[in-house]
């Protein structure tokens, strides 16, 4: 499963504000991809990701084999709280050569 948030500037009540759009994309063992959810929030937070994980479980996601996520503080703990067997590989960034 791939999970992340991206920020957009949107018009809200006559003002331009920044909103986070969270997305969860699942890949079945067969390779079939599904957008499991898109959510709009004020900013990226662990609390909202925990809510998303619980929502996915309530909608029938039984387990996550591997989760690809960024380095948001406590993000991995939110995933592990709901799907404790999930492998979350460490993310290492290297500068361009």
Steps between C-alpha positions, in 0.01 A plus 500: 500500500618849416387785724581869493353847505539784252414863559285711271390860509120508484233766523299472821243758607647761267860445615788295363612246761736204503339157542656156525362219285585160649503198272527127561573275202497123544661244274362146506736203484383462137631852421156662473502854642211662690462850637371410845426854603560871456443730794526878542638654817656819628847351538671163514478349848543168673150524646342522155713214364390285796140583416562405135660168603202416723262597220678271253485212747129563562443494122659157464878540464621193691874558496775707342811309394725801428426870554695762307482829686702814556677586824210672678557473873291221653352400160639148532354471850155590366527220242638247747223578751236380251702258283775369732652251251573767237858531376606864468836529326734778608514789256841633412548803280825551319602824330503508121843412358 
